[in-house]
């Protein structure tokens, strides 16, 4: 049985094969993406035989909710089991009027960032476009009827640019007027820095924002924190990022996870300020969200303040991200690691929501 979210672009052809009018495709898509239908039976303006045929030929949901956690700050996190047993995470963040979702692109991650829970056991596979879209719809359905999603960040588990085709295919649906209707200006793709894929994304002219995860101001330190950097280097990443800006005109964002006594020293801030000076870019600094079993810590308030002061002195536009969802393990991969034995795929804690 096919996943209807993976086949959504092919609905006109499927309808034609059934001898049915193609205009039904728009009705089905509206039910799926805008009216928040939970089943084909709810699609009340479709003929009953068509609803029954859809139910025979397609699955609407291919994931199971293993856990649904909520934080006092409004953050909600879903732990989802895929049809093949893989486990992923996605998050809904509330910030004033914004309703932002953070979505995964892979099961696990191959980039090897030493402080990140997502990649501690490597990568299993890419997610399909349907599985990425299903996360968005699962999160959308956590909102009351009078609220809608406003922003998407591809910053969940995995490296989005290593699954570029499925990611961009899904985002095209999400940003379409007859899709989720989220402007491309409100969609951000995060990458550890894969220059060929960054250039390919620019050529696609998708108009999404690009966020490059630096985490270090020099190759020596970045090689330790982000092992894939040994094959790439910061200079090559910045060159590709500059080309992306030149092609799209979209201001770059650089992400920097601040680790106590590792990359948060004044010398690091000075070097980072010199590295980014002159670029039309935002530096998004994220004080580390601790992961059980890893030795890294959140910097002190004094260290954070000094880091900010030095960067601003260099003329860098800097934002210190407020950590959300600490109490529900909202950082990438934390809840998955806490809940699932990744060597066997079995639950080590009972699910709290189904």
Secondary structure, DSSP 4 states (H G I P E B T S, - for coil): -EETTTSGGGHHHHHHHTT--TTHHHHHHHHHHTS--SSGGG-TTS-HHHHHHHHHHEES---EEEEEEE-TTS-EEEEEE-TTS-EEEEEEEEETTEEEEE---EEE-SS--TT-STTTT-EEEEPPHHHHHHHHHHHHTTS-TT----EEEE-SSS-GGGGHHHHHHHHHHHHSTTTT---GGGEEEEES--HHHHHHHHHHT---EEEEE---SSHHHHHHHSGGGGGT-HHHHHHHHHHHHHHH-PPEEEEEEEBTTTT-SHHHHHHHHHHHTTSSEEEEEEE----TT----BPPHHHHHHHHHHHHHTT-EEEEPPP--GGGT-STTHHHHHHEETTTTEESS--S--
